[in-house]
Amino acid sequence: MPFTICAFDHDEWDRHGLADFADFAEQVTECNVGEDTFSGFGEWFFVPDEPLPSGERVVYFGSWGNDNSPGASSYTFAEIFDSEADFQRRVKHWEQQPECVETESEDEDDDQDEDEPSDHLLAQQELEDFEQADEYFGHFGGEDF
């Protein structure tokens, strides 16, 4: 069964022999890229040709936006697979993601109040709030400190 590790959990990342973002940064594929009022946002993924030393396969992925750059440890993940079929399904999922997301034109967006945050920003803020709460209360990555 596949499982996901966040790069913020340095010990777990190292224990599984996962690569640093800097080691494959030039090889990532960006997808779901869009623009917002500040600069933009998107996701990235990387599928190494070789398995991990354990023989398991891995897909690295993450997101970037106004508040984080690609490779920021809180937004970088590795999904590890012991099943080749599960691995291939996940790779196919990532490869089918659109390069860019469609953004609404200003004409279509007239009914939305400019001071109101978009659904994407609200979802991202909610995720950040959960991560900060986990760090504050000493619980991150499924293990108590």
N, C-alpha and C positions, 0 to 999 in steps of 0.2 A: 504494500500500500504506500503511495507517495506521501511525503511529508514536506513541509516548508520550514525553512529557517530564515530568520531575519539577520542581516549582517551586523545589526546592532548588538546581537548576542555573540560577541567575539570568541568566547571560549567554545561555544557549540560550532561556530563557523570553522574554527581551526581544527576542532576534533574530527570533523568530517572531511578535512583536506580541501576545503573550498578555496577557489582563487580570489584574490583581491580584485576589485573593480578595475584598478589601474592595469591589471594584467590583460584585460580583454576589452577595455574601453573603446579602442579603435575598431572593434569588430561588432559592436552592438547594432541591432536593427531597431529603428524607431518606428512606432506606430501610434495610432490614435492621437496624432498631433493636432493641436488646435490653438487658436489665439483667443485671449481674453483682453480685458481692459488694460492690463499691465504689460504682459509680454507673451506668454503662452504656456502650454502644458503638453504633456504627452507621456507615453510609456516606451519602454525599451525592453529588448530581450536578447539573449545570447545563448546559443546551443553549441557547446564544445564538441569537436569531433570525437574526442577520446573520453572514455568513462573515467570516473574517479578511481583512485587507487583501490578502493573497495570493490570495484567492478560495477557499482551502481552508476546510472546515468543522471545527469543534472541539466536543468534549464535555469539559467540566471535571468531575473527580470526585475523591473522596478519602474518608478515613475519620476517625473520631474515637473516642476511648476515654478510659480513665482517665489515660493518659500523654500525651495530645495533644488539642487542641481542633480544631474544624473550621477549615481554612485554614492549619494548621501546614505550613510549606513542605516538610518531608520526607514529608508525607502528602497532598499536593495534586498532582494530575496533570492533564495535558491530552492528550487523544488527538486527533491531527490526521489528517484524511481528505482525500484528493484525489479519492475516488470517492463520489458521492452514494449509491450502493447500499450501500457499506460503512458510510457514515455513518448511513443509515436503519436498518440492522440493529443498530448499536450503540445508537442511541436507543431502539429497540424493546426491546432487552435491558434497558436501565436502567429503562424505564417499566414493565416486567413484574416488577421486583423487588418483593417484599412490603414493606409499610410496616414491619412488625415481624416479628422472628423469634420463633418459639416457644421458650420456655425450659422446661426440665424442672421440674416441680413438686417440692417437697421430698420428697413420697412416692416419686416415681419415682427420685429421686437418692440414696436411702438407701444403695445399694451403692457409691457413689463416696466415697472418702475426702475429707473436707472440706479437708484440707491439700494435696491434689493439685490442680494447676492444670488448668483445662478445656482441651479441644482448641483452642478459639478463642484462649485466652491463650498456649498453646504456639506456635501458628502465628504469632501476632503477635510474640512474643518472637524466634522464629527469623528473621522478616523484619527486625526491628530489628538483630539480630546481624549479618546480612549487610550492612545499610546502614552500620553502624558499622565493619565490616571494610573496606568499600569506601573510606570516608572516611579511615580510618587508613592504609591502604596507598596512598592517592593515586589511587584509580581510582573514578570515579563517572560514570554516564551514558554509559558505553561509550568514553570517551576517557581516555588516560593524561595525567597532568599533567607 
